[in-house]
Amino acid sequence: MYWRSMLTIIASFVIILAIGLLAFFWLLETIFKGISFDLWTAAFIFGLFICIINFLMFYAVANLSADSIFKLLITVIIGGALASMITNSNKRWWTYNVSFLGTAKASNAWQFNLTLIVSALLLLALVDFLFSNLQTHFPNNRRLLILRLLLTVFSLSLGAVGIFANNAGLWHQLHTDAATMMIRVLIIIILTVNFLLPDSPPQFQQISYVTAAVLIFSSLLFQPIGYLSLTAFELIAFILAFAWLLLLLQHLQTLAGKNVNHLKLEAIIIADKNKKTSVH
């Protein structure tokens, strides 16, 4: 990992840890309703939690990699979205739109908004890690630089959607602008990724074109035909875009891993040649 990614990684883990502790203590409060401890017992439990949390953080740092961030990104997005939908099921959020989950009218709107913010932070760190590795094998590649900038703008727009909730007034305008920017950048990435990405396999190219076609077809079913509701259209677009984005990140991770192994193999061959030369 790189020093410039430390801020995003630390912020992501702090938020994830805080949410995890809130959920765990809420569960304990629900199970052991009305329980209380004396000072020494409470101090012992507090110290035990500190030890466990530090151990988990050290373990996370020791195993920090692009693969772990990728898996954490999937867990955060799916877990946060499901939790927001479940907690707002009694308010029938699907009769409004997906953005309703983060508004002041929703229950526990912070869950949905924090999910978007943490996902944006993790995606920023993952993009920086992957493209920094790819740059060593494809130096001064302008296509990769453009793809990196597009993914960075997409990540920032995703975080802005979570920061600016879809409430009335200026917040609604900022939320709409951020969501519009995110959708436009994603469409540009899908349409140009086969040109910008080196060594793009034919299967990924076909999936990209099919994804773009389905997104365009679903947008036509939403407007002007009016067959799909706003919530249905947003869910279809989110699932397709999220699945395609994961495929892109997985392909970038595989490509970066191949480059790292290639560099290691070159280093071993050079070291072996130097060793033979010194022996002779």
Sequence and secondary structure as in RCSB ss.txt:
>XXXX:A:sequence
MYWRSMLTIIASFVIILAIGLLAFFWLLETIFKGISFDLWTAAFIFGLFICIINFLMFYAVANLSADSIFKLLIT
VIIGGALASMITNSNKRWWTYNVSFLGTAKASNAWQFNLTLIVSALLLLALVDFLFSNLQTHFPNNRRLLILRLL
LTVFSLSLGAVGIFANNAGLWHQLHTDAATMMIRVLIIIILTVNFLLPDSPPQFQQISYVTAAVLIFSSLLFQPI
GYLSLTAFELIAFILAFAWLLLLLQHLQTLAGKNVNHLKLEAIIIADKNKKTSVH
>XXXX:A:secstr
  GGGHHHHHHHHHHHHHHHHHHHHHHHHHHTTT    HHHHHHHHHHHHHHHHHHHHHHHHT SHHHHHHHHHH
HHHHHHHHHHHHTGGGTGGGT GGGGGSTTSTTHHHHHHHHHHHHHHHHHHHHHHHHHHHHHSTT HHHHHHHHH
HHHHHHHHHHHHHS S STHHHHHHHHHHHHHHHHHHHHHHHHHHHSTT  HHHHHHHHHHHHHHHHHHHHHTTS
  S HHHHHHHHHHHHHHHHHHHHHHHHHHHHHHHHHHHHHHHHHHHHHHHHHH 
